[in-house]
Amino acid sequence: MKLSDKIAIVTGGGRGIGKAIALAFAREGADVVVAARTFPEIAQTAAEIQALGRRSLAVKADVSIWDEVNYLVEETLRAFGKIDILVNNAGIQGPIGLLVENDIDEWINTIRVNLVGTFFCIKAVLPHMMKRKQGKIINLSGGGATSPRPRFTAYAASKAAIVRLTETVAEEVRPFNIQVNAIAPGAVNTRMLEEILAAGEAAGEDELDQARRRLAEGGTPPERAAELAVFLASSESDNITGKLISAIYDDWQNWDKIGFQLADNDVYTLRRVDPYTLCKLNPNWILPHK
């Protein structure tokens, strides 16, 4: 098993991607603490983990509230004595529609849950991980992180910021043998899909068409992100940190063989692309004179 006797925290573990990751960890030998604002859902996930023969704890916590995040970490340490893995999956989609029409409080709350919540969880576990000189932190990115996503400005901004947070924290904790990476899970059918369909024209024609297609075709299985999360939580990814990895488009299954080549370059990161960089990649480009 890839995660034998590891202790993991998975936020947003009551449904969708978070639940799939929690169960995948348990199947690989980990004991899992699942957290969310809705207790019945995480209690069900915990019961399913226990049915797999692993220990589990359901902790009701709102990641946007520092005291509740601290409580989550304290309860995990009290129950299991250590934290090996943190998965920051909890998040909301926020207001849908043109920015000029967005409710200010809803917009700010999206940043607080998605970005600040991720920051809170990382900050809470780092002292323990740094003391032990080991740890794995996995953040969930999402639509709009790498390209514009009109009518979803709060969500896109928060997810792009999570990727840069991932890259930056990865550099800070590199000396402590802690790896920090982000997952782009693909278009998974979650409650966010229902919100897009309910928003109707406010979501925009392209988003609505994609949502209807995903509803009909089933979308990306959450297990794809869970498989990648297992890889990033295991020793197979010890040479990989500070990267944004697609669960469906990247050949991450073979990265354990080439991880050392990924360590010190800009591949799988957010970077400004300028014509001079492109020219190095494609010598046929003709650049303007400086």
Residue, then its C-alpha position, 0 to 999 in steps of 0.5 A: m500500500k502506498l500510504s500505509d499508516k499515514i494520517a491525512i486531513v481532507t477538507g470538504g470530504g463529505r462529497g464529490i472530489g473530497k470524498a473520493i480522495a478520502l476513500a482512495f487514501a483509506r484504500e491505500g492504507a491511510d487513516v483519514v480525518v474528514a472535515a466540512r461544515t455539514f456533519p452528516e456527510i462527513a460522518q457518512t464518509a468516515a463510516e465508509i472509511q472505517a468499513l475499509g478497515r481504516r480509522s477515521l474521524a469526522v470533524k465539523a469545521d469551517v475552513s474560513i474560520w481560523d479557530e475552527v481550523n485550529y480545532l481541526v488540527e488539534e483534534t487530529l493530533r489528539a486522535f492520531g498523534k501526527i499529520d502526514i498529509l493535508v488536502n485542501n479541497a473545501g471550496i465554493q463557487g461563489p457569485i455567478g454573473l458579470l463582476v459589476e453585478n456581483d454581490i460584494d459580500e458573496w465575492i469576498n466570501t468566496i475568496r475567504v473560503n477558497l483562498v484564505g481557508t487554504f492559507f489557514c489550513i496550511k498555516a495550522v499544519l506547518p509547525h507540526m510538519m516542519k518539526r517532523k521534517q516531512g509532509k505532503i500538502i495538496n491543494l485543489s485548483g479549478g476552472g479559471a486558474t490558468s485562463p480567464r473565466p468570465r462571469f466566475t471572477a471570484y472563483a477564478a481569482s481564488k483558484a489562480a491565487i491558490v496555485r501561486l500560493t502553492e508554488t510560493v509555500a513549496e519554496e518556503v518549506r523545501p528545506f523541511n522535506i515538505q512537498v506542496n502541489a496543486i491538482a487541476p481535477g477537470a470538469v467533475n460533476t459536483r454541486m457546482l454544476e447544479e449551480i451553473l445550470a440554476a444560474g441560467e443566462a447569468a453563467g453565459e452561453d458557453e458555460l451553460d453549454q458545457a454544463r449541459r454537456r457534462l450533465a449528459e456525458g457524466g463529466t470527469p470521474p472524481e476518482r481521476a483526481a483521487e488517483l493523482a492525490v494518492f500519487l502526490a501524497s506518496s513517496e513516489s512524488d518526493n521529487i515533485t513540489g510547487k507544481l499544478i498538475s492536471a488529473i486528466y491531461d498530464d502524464w503524472q503516472n510516469w513522473d516518479k521516473i523523471g521527477f528530478q527533471l521537474a524540480d528546477n524549471d517552470v514546467y507545470t507552473l503559472r508564468r508570464v509567457d513573453p515572445y522572447t521565451l516563446c522564441k527559445l521554444n520555437p526558433n521560427w518566431i520573428l520577434p520585434h526589435k527592442 
